[in-house]
Amino acid sequence: MTCNILEKQNETLVSLNQALQDCVATQNIDKALDLALLRQKALIEIFQSAESDPSNSAELEKLATETLERLSKEKMLLKAQSLEKRNDFLLRKSAIKAYMAPIAA
């Protein structure tokens, strides 16, 4: 595998990672799922190509580490968004209960 091919695949992966992170941040789940599948395919291609050329092992290790860091950030962002939505729901639920308490009495 030549360096140019690896660099091009890496650039594609970086752009997919950024687009996916943007989709997660804006809660565009459908597009995020599509991008996640594209990223998975890109990673598979990169690592399958690299199996035949062990000279790029350091670059691949760096790429794997960066990808895992991205996944961790996406997971934390999704958890934070989920917690925020849950808190909003609980606040609305409490407000409705407080509003309805005098009516029920």
DSSP file (Angstrom, degrees, kcal/mol; ACC not computed):
  #  RESIDUE AA STRUCTURE BP1 BP2  ACC     N-H-->O    O-->H-N    N-H-->O    O-->H-N    TCO  KAPPA ALPHA  PHI   PSI    X-CA   Y-CA   Z-CA
    1    1 A M              0   0    0      0, 0.0     2,-0.1     0, 0.0    55,-0.0   0.000 360.0 360.0 360.0 126.6    0.0    0.0    0.0
    2    2 A T     >  -     0   0    0      1,-0.1     4,-2.0     4,-0.0     5,-0.2  -0.368 360.0-115.6 -80.4 161.4    1.5    3.3   -1.0
    3    3 A C  H  > S+     0   0    0      1,-0.2     4,-3.0     2,-0.2     5,-0.2   0.857 114.3  58.2 -63.6 -35.7    1.7    6.3    1.2
    4    4 A N  H  > S+     0   0    0      2,-0.2     4,-2.5     1,-0.2    -1,-0.2   0.906 106.7  47.0 -62.7 -41.6   -0.6    8.3   -1.1
    5    5 A I  H  > S+     0   0    0      2,-0.2     4,-2.6     1,-0.2    -1,-0.2   0.927 114.0  47.7 -65.9 -43.8   -3.4    5.7   -0.9
    6    6 A L  H  X S+     0   0    0     -4,-2.0     4,-2.6     2,-0.2    -2,-0.2   0.911 112.3  49.6 -63.0 -43.0   -3.1    5.6    2.9
    7    7 A E  H  X S+     0   0    0     -4,-3.0     4,-2.5     2,-0.2    -1,-0.2   0.913 112.0  48.2 -62.7 -42.2   -3.1    9.4    3.1
    8    8 A K  H  X S+     0   0    0     -4,-2.5     4,-2.3     2,-0.2    -2,-0.2   0.918 113.4  46.9 -64.8 -43.5   -6.2    9.6    0.9
    9    9 A Q  H  X S+     0   0    0     -4,-2.6     4,-2.3     1,-0.2    -2,-0.2   0.886 112.1  51.3 -65.3 -37.5   -8.0    6.9    3.0
   10   10 A N  H  X S+     0   0    0     -4,-2.6     4,-2.6     2,-0.2    -2,-0.2   0.905 109.1  50.0 -65.3 -41.9   -6.9    8.7    6.1
   11   11 A E  H  X S+     0   0    0     -4,-2.5     4,-2.4     2,-0.2    -2,-0.2   0.906 110.8  50.1 -62.5 -41.8   -8.3   12.1    4.8
   12   12 A T  H  X S+     0   0    0     -4,-2.3     4,-2.4     1,-0.2    -2,-0.2   0.923 111.6  48.5 -61.3 -44.1  -11.6   10.3    3.9
   13   13 A L  H  X S+     0   0    0     -4,-2.3     4,-2.7     2,-0.2    -2,-0.2   0.905 110.2  51.0 -64.0 -42.3  -11.7    8.9    7.4
   14   14 A V  H  X S+     0   0    0     -4,-2.6     4,-2.3     2,-0.2    -1,-0.2   0.915 111.7  47.4 -62.3 -43.4  -11.0   12.2    9.1
   15   15 A S  H  X S+     0   0    0     -4,-2.4     4,-2.5     2,-0.2    -1,-0.2   0.888 112.4  49.5 -67.4 -37.4  -13.8   13.9    7.0
   16   16 A L  H  X S+     0   0    0     -4,-2.4     4,-2.5     2,-0.2    -2,-0.2   0.912 110.5  51.0 -65.4 -41.3  -16.2   11.1    7.9
   17   17 A N  H  X S+     0   0    0     -4,-2.7     4,-2.4     2,-0.2    -2,-0.2   0.927 112.6  45.7 -60.0 -45.1  -15.3   11.4   11.5
   18   18 A Q  H  X S+     0   0    0     -4,-2.3     4,-2.3     2,-0.2    -2,-0.2   0.922 113.7  48.1 -66.5 -44.3  -15.9   15.2   11.5
   19   19 A A  H  X S+     0   0    0     -4,-2.5     4,-2.1     1,-0.2    -1,-0.2   0.897 112.7  49.6 -63.1 -39.5  -19.2   14.9    9.6
   20   20 A L  H  X S+     0   0    0     -4,-2.5     4,-2.4     2,-0.2    -2,-0.2   0.912 109.6  50.3 -66.2 -42.4  -20.4   12.2   12.0
   21   21 A Q  H  X S+     0   0    0     -4,-2.4     4,-2.4     1,-0.2    -1,-0.2   0.892 110.1  51.1 -63.6 -38.7  -19.5   14.2   15.0
   22   22 A D  H  X S+     0   0    0     -4,-2.3     4,-2.0     2,-0.2    -1,-0.2   0.902 110.0  49.7 -63.6 -41.1  -21.4   17.2   13.6
   23   23 A C  H  <>S+     0   0    0     -4,-2.1     5,-2.6     2,-0.2     4,-0.5   0.893 111.1  48.9 -65.2 -40.1  -24.5   15.0   12.9
   24   24 A V  H ><5S+     0   0    0     -4,-2.4     3,-0.8     3,-0.2    -2,-0.2   0.916 110.5  51.0 -65.3 -42.3  -24.3   13.6   16.5
   25   25 A A  H 3<5S+     0   0    0     -4,-2.4    -2,-0.2     1,-0.2    -1,-0.2   0.862 115.6  41.2 -64.1 -35.8  -24.1   17.2   17.9
   26   26 A T  T 3<5S-     0   0    0     -4,-2.0    -1,-0.2    -5,-0.1    -2,-0.2   0.409 111.9-121.4 -92.2   2.4  -27.1   18.3   15.8
   27   27 A Q  T < 5 +     0   0    0     -3,-0.8     2,-1.4    -4,-0.5    -3,-0.2   0.812  57.8 152.9  61.8  34.4  -28.9   15.1   16.6
   28   28 A N     >< +     0   0    0     -5,-2.6     4,-2.1     1,-0.2    -1,-0.2  -0.685  14.7 171.4 -89.9  81.3  -29.3   14.2   12.9
   29   29 A I  H  >  +     0   0    0     -2,-1.4     4,-2.6     1,-0.2     5,-0.2   0.864  66.5  55.0 -68.1 -40.3  -29.5   10.5   13.7
   30   30 A D  H  > S+     0   0    0      1,-0.2     4,-1.8     2,-0.2    -1,-0.2   0.940 113.5  41.6 -60.4 -47.1  -30.4    9.2   10.3
   31   31 A K  H  > S+     0   0    0      1,-0.2     4,-2.6     2,-0.2    -1,-0.2   0.872 112.3  56.2 -67.9 -35.7  -27.5   10.8    8.6
   32   32 A A  H  X S+     0   0    0     -4,-2.1     4,-2.4     1,-0.2    -2,-0.2   0.898 106.1  50.6 -62.9 -40.3  -25.2    9.8   11.5
   33   33 A L  H  X S+     0   0    0     -4,-2.6     4,-2.0     2,-0.2    -1,-0.2   0.923 110.8  48.5 -63.4 -43.6  -26.1    6.2   11.0
   34   34 A D  H  X S+     0   0    0     -4,-1.8     4,-2.0     1,-0.2    -2,-0.2   0.922 113.4  47.1 -61.4 -43.8  -25.4    6.4    7.3
   35   35 A L  H  X S+     0   0    0     -4,-2.6     4,-2.6     1,-0.2    -1,-0.2   0.859 107.9  56.2 -67.3 -34.8  -22.0    8.1    8.0
   36   36 A A  H  X S+     0   0    0     -4,-2.4     4,-2.3     2,-0.2    -1,-0.2   0.898 107.8  48.6 -63.7 -39.7  -21.2    5.5   10.7
   37   37 A L  H  X S+     0   0    0     -4,-2.0     4,-2.3     2,-0.2    -2,-0.2   0.911 111.6  49.3 -65.9 -41.4  -21.6    2.7    8.2
   38   38 A L  H  X S+     0   0    0     -4,-2.0     4,-2.4     1,-0.2    -2,-0.2   0.903 111.5  49.8 -63.1 -40.1  -19.4    4.6    5.7
   39   39 A R  H  X S+     0   0    0     -4,-2.6     4,-2.7     2,-0.2    -2,-0.2   0.906 108.7  52.4 -65.5 -40.7  -16.8    5.1    8.3
   40   40 A Q  H  X S+     0   0    0     -4,-2.3     4,-2.3     1,-0.2    -2,-0.2   0.927 110.7  47.3 -60.8 -44.6  -16.9    1.4    9.2
   41   41 A K  H  X S+     0   0    0     -4,-2.3     4,-2.4     1,-0.2    -1,-0.2   0.901 111.3  51.6 -63.1 -40.5  -16.4    0.4    5.6
   42   42 A A  H  X S+     0   0    0     -4,-2.4     4,-2.4     2,-0.2    -2,-0.2   0.914 110.2  48.6 -63.5 -42.3  -13.5    2.9    5.3
   43   43 A L  H  X S+     0   0    0     -4,-2.7     4,-2.6     2,-0.2     5,-0.2   0.908 110.3  51.2 -63.8 -41.6  -11.8    1.5    8.4
   44   44 A I  H  X S+     0   0    0     -4,-2.3     4,-2.4     1,-0.2     5,-0.2   0.923 110.8  48.6 -61.7 -44.0  -12.2   -2.1    7.1
   45   45 A E  H  X S+     0   0    0     -4,-2.4     4,-2.4     2,-0.2     5,-0.2   0.920 111.9  49.7 -61.4 -44.1  -10.6   -1.1    3.8
   46   46 A I  H  X S+     0   0    0     -4,-2.4     4,-1.9     1,-0.2    -2,-0.2   0.942 114.9  42.1 -62.0 -48.2   -7.7    0.7    5.5
   47   47 A F  H  X S+     0   0    0     -4,-2.6     4,-1.1     2,-0.2    -1,-0.2   0.835 114.0  51.1 -73.6 -30.9   -6.9   -2.2    7.8
   48   48 A Q  H  X S+     0   0    0     -4,-2.4     4,-0.5    -5,-0.2     3,-0.3   0.904 111.9  48.1 -69.0 -39.9   -7.4   -4.9    5.1
   49   49 A S  H >< S+     0   0    0     -4,-2.4     3,-0.8    -5,-0.2     4,-0.3   0.874 110.0  53.3 -64.3 -36.5   -5.1   -2.9    2.8
   50   50 A A  H >< S+     0   0    0     -4,-1.9     3,-1.2     1,-0.2     6,-0.2   0.730  90.6  74.7 -74.7 -21.9   -2.5   -2.6    5.6
   51   51 A E  H 3< S+     0   0    0     -4,-1.1    -1,-0.2    -3,-0.3    -2,-0.2   0.837  97.2  49.2 -59.7 -31.1   -2.4   -6.3    6.3
   52   52 A S  T << S+     0   0    0     -3,-0.8    -1,-0.3    -4,-0.5    -2,-0.2   0.622 113.1  48.6 -84.4 -12.1   -0.3   -6.8    3.2
   53   53 A D    X   +     0   0    0     -3,-1.2     3,-1.4    -4,-0.3    -1,-0.2  -0.795  58.8 179.3-131.2  91.0    2.1   -4.0    4.1
   54   54 A P  G >   +     0   0    0      0, 0.0     3,-1.4     0, 0.0    -1,-0.1   0.563  69.1  84.5 -69.5  -6.8    3.5   -4.1    7.6
   55   55 A S  G 3  S+     0   0    0      1,-0.3     3,-0.3     2,-0.1     4,-0.2   0.695  85.9  56.5 -69.6 -16.2    5.6   -1.0    7.1
   56   56 A N  G <> S+     0   0    0     -3,-1.4     4,-2.4    -6,-0.2    -1,-0.3   0.128  70.1 114.5 -99.4  21.1    2.7    1.2    7.9
   57   57 A S  H <> S+     0   0    0     -3,-1.4     4,-2.3     1,-0.2    -1,-0.2   0.870  75.1  51.0 -63.1 -37.7    2.0   -0.3   11.3
   58   58 A A  H  > S+     0   0    0     -3,-0.3     4,-2.1     2,-0.2    -1,-0.2   0.917 112.0  47.3 -65.5 -42.5    2.9    2.9   13.2
   59   59 A E  H  > S+     0   0    0      1,-0.2     4,-2.3     2,-0.2    -2,-0.2   0.895 112.7  49.3 -65.1 -39.8    0.6    5.0   11.1
   60   60 A L  H  X S+     0   0    0     -4,-2.4     4,-2.6     2,-0.2    -2,-0.2   0.873 108.5  52.8 -68.5 -36.4   -2.2    2.4   11.5
   61   61 A E  H  X S+     0   0    0     -4,-2.3     4,-2.3     2,-0.2    -1,-0.2   0.914 110.8  47.9 -63.6 -42.0   -1.7    2.4   15.3
   62   62 A K  H  X S+     0   0    0     -4,-2.1     4,-2.5     2,-0.2    -2,-0.2   0.920 112.2  49.7 -62.9 -44.1   -2.0    6.1   15.3
   63   63 A L  H  X S+     0   0    0     -4,-2.3     4,-2.3     1,-0.2    -2,-0.2   0.897 110.6  49.5 -62.4 -42.5   -5.1    5.9   13.1
   64   64 A A  H  X S+     0   0    0     -4,-2.6     4,-2.4     2,-0.2    -1,-0.2   0.907 111.2  49.5 -64.5 -41.8   -6.7    3.3   15.4
   65   65 A T  H  X S+     0   0    0     -4,-2.3     4,-2.1     2,-0.2    -2,-0.2   0.926 111.7  48.3 -63.3 -45.2   -6.0    5.4   18.5
   66   66 A E  H  X S+     0   0    0     -4,-2.5     4,-2.3     1,-0.2    -2,-0.2   0.899 111.5  50.4 -62.0 -41.2   -7.5    8.5   16.9
   67   67 A T  H  X S+     0   0    0     -4,-2.3     4,-2.5     1,-0.2    -1,-0.2   0.910 109.8  49.7 -65.6 -41.9  -10.6    6.6   15.8
   68   68 A L  H  X S+     0   0    0     -4,-2.4     4,-2.2     1,-0.2    -1,-0.2   0.882 109.8  51.7 -64.1 -37.2  -11.1    5.1   19.3
   69   69 A E  H  X S+     0   0    0     -4,-2.1     4,-2.3     2,-0.2    -2,-0.2   0.909 109.7  50.0 -64.0 -41.3  -10.8    8.6   20.8
   70   70 A R  H  X S+     0   0    0     -4,-2.3     4,-2.7     2,-0.2    -2,-0.2   0.920 109.9  50.2 -61.5 -44.7  -13.4    9.9   18.3
   71   71 A L  H  X S+     0   0    0     -4,-2.5     4,-2.4     1,-0.2    -1,-0.2   0.899 109.8  50.9 -61.5 -40.3  -15.8    7.0   19.3
   72   72 A S  H  X S+     0   0    0     -4,-2.2     4,-2.4     2,-0.2    -1,-0.2   0.913 110.7  48.5 -63.8 -43.1  -15.3    7.8   22.9
   73   73 A K  H  X S+     0   0    0     -4,-2.3     4,-2.5     2,-0.2    -2,-0.2   0.909 111.3  50.1 -63.4 -42.2  -16.1   11.5   22.3
   74   74 A E  H  X S+     0   0    0     -4,-2.7     4,-2.4     2,-0.2    -2,-0.2   0.909 110.4  50.5 -62.3 -41.4  -19.2   10.6   20.3
   75   75 A K  H  X S+     0   0    0     -4,-2.4     4,-2.3     2,-0.2    -2,-0.2   0.926 111.3  47.5 -62.9 -45.4  -20.3    8.3   23.1
   76   76 A M  H  X S+     0   0    0     -4,-2.4     4,-2.5     2,-0.2    -1,-0.2   0.897 111.6  51.1 -63.2 -40.4  -19.9   11.0   25.8
   77   77 A L  H  X S+     0   0    0     -4,-2.5     4,-2.4     2,-0.2    -2,-0.2   0.912 110.4  48.6 -63.6 -43.0  -21.8   13.5   23.6
   78   78 A L  H  X S+     0   0    0     -4,-2.4     4,-2.4     2,-0.2    -2,-0.2   0.895 111.3  50.2 -64.9 -39.6  -24.7   11.1   23.1
   79   79 A K  H  X S+     0   0    0     -4,-2.3     4,-2.6     2,-0.2    -2,-0.2   0.922 110.7  49.5 -63.4 -43.4  -24.8   10.4   26.9
   80   80 A A  H  X S+     0   0    0     -4,-2.5     4,-2.3     1,-0.2    -2,-0.2   0.914 112.1  47.9 -63.0 -42.6  -24.8   14.1   27.6
   81   81 A Q  H  X S+     0   0    0     -4,-2.4     4,-2.4     2,-0.2    -1,-0.2   0.903 111.9  50.2 -64.8 -40.4  -27.6   14.7   25.1
   82   82 A S  H  X S+     0   0    0     -4,-2.4     4,-2.4     2,-0.2    -2,-0.2   0.917 111.2  48.2 -63.6 -43.9  -29.6   11.8   26.5
   83   83 A L  H  X S+     0   0    0     -4,-2.6     4,-2.7     2,-0.2    -1,-0.2   0.899 110.9  51.6 -63.1 -41.2  -29.2   13.1   30.1
   84   84 A E  H  X S+     0   0    0     -4,-2.3     4,-2.3     2,-0.2    -2,-0.2   0.916 111.0  47.1 -62.6 -44.0  -30.2   16.6   29.0
   85   85 A K  H  X S+     0   0    0     -4,-2.4     4,-2.3     2,-0.2    -2,-0.2   0.902 112.2  50.4 -64.8 -40.2  -33.4   15.3   27.3
   86   86 A R  H  X S+     0   0    0     -4,-2.4     4,-2.6     2,-0.2    -2,-0.2   0.921 110.4  49.5 -64.0 -43.6  -34.2   13.2   30.4
   87   87 A N  H  X S+     0   0    0     -4,-2.7     4,-2.4     2,-0.2    -2,-0.2   0.905 110.0  51.0 -62.1 -41.8  -33.8   16.2   32.7
   88   88 A D  H  X S+     0   0    0     -4,-2.3     4,-2.3     2,-0.2    -1,-0.2   0.917 110.7  49.4 -60.1 -43.5  -36.0   18.3   30.4
   89   89 A F  H  X S+     0   0    0     -4,-2.3     4,-2.7     1,-0.2    -2,-0.2   0.931 110.9  49.0 -61.2 -46.2  -38.7   15.6   30.5
   90   90 A L  H  X S+     0   0    0     -4,-2.6     4,-2.5     1,-0.2    -1,-0.2   0.876 110.3  51.3 -64.6 -37.0  -38.5   15.3   34.3
   91   91 A L  H  X S+     0   0    0     -4,-2.4     4,-2.3     2,-0.2    -1,-0.2   0.923 112.0  46.3 -63.7 -44.2  -38.8   19.1   34.7
   92   92 A R  H  X S+     0   0    0     -4,-2.3     4,-2.4     2,-0.2    -2,-0.2   0.913 112.6  50.8 -63.6 -41.6  -41.9   19.1   32.4
   93   93 A K  H  X S+     0   0    0     -4,-2.7     4,-2.4     1,-0.2    -2,-0.2   0.916 111.5  47.4 -62.5 -44.2  -43.4   16.2   34.4
   94   94 A S  H  X S+     0   0    0     -4,-2.5     4,-2.6     1,-0.2    -1,-0.2   0.895 111.1  51.4 -64.1 -40.4  -42.8   18.0   37.7
   95   95 A A  H  X S+     0   0    0     -4,-2.3     4,-2.3     2,-0.2    -2,-0.2   0.907 110.3  48.5 -64.0 -41.5  -44.3   21.2   36.4
   96   96 A I  H  X S+     0   0    0     -4,-2.4     4,-2.7     2,-0.2    -2,-0.2   0.917 111.7  49.5 -64.9 -43.2  -47.4   19.3   35.2
   97   97 A K  H  X S+     0   0    0     -4,-2.4     4,-1.6     1,-0.2    -2,-0.2   0.923 112.5  47.6 -61.2 -43.9  -47.8   17.6   38.5
   98   98 A A  H  < S+     0   0    0     -4,-2.6    -1,-0.2     1,-0.2    -2,-0.2   0.886 114.4  46.8 -64.8 -38.2  -47.4   20.9   40.4
   99   99 A Y  H  < S+     0   0    0     -4,-2.3     4,-0.5     1,-0.2    -2,-0.2   0.884 116.1  44.2 -69.2 -39.6  -50.0   22.5   38.1
  100  100 A M  H  X S+     0   0    0     -4,-2.7     4,-2.3     1,-0.2     5,-0.2   0.667  93.4  82.0 -82.6 -17.1  -52.4   19.6   38.3
  101  101 A A  H  X S+     0   0    0     -4,-1.6     4,-1.4     1,-0.2    -1,-0.2   0.911  93.1  45.6 -58.4 -47.2  -52.1   19.2   42.2
  102  102 A P  H  4 S+     0   0    0      0, 0.0    -1,-0.2     0, 0.0    -2,-0.1   0.856 113.5  51.1 -65.8 -31.1  -54.6   22.0   43.1
  103  103 A I  H  4 S+     0   0    0     -4,-0.5    -2,-0.2     1,-0.2    -3,-0.1   0.888 109.6  49.2 -71.8 -38.2  -57.1   20.8   40.4
  104  104 A A  H  <        0   0    0     -4,-2.3    -1,-0.2     1,-0.2    -3,-0.1   0.756 360.0 360.0 -72.9 -24.0  -57.0   17.2   41.7
  105  105 A A     <        0   0    0     -4,-1.4    -1,-0.2    -5,-0.2    -2,-0.2   0.478 360.0 360.0 -78.2 360.0  -57.5   18.3   45.3
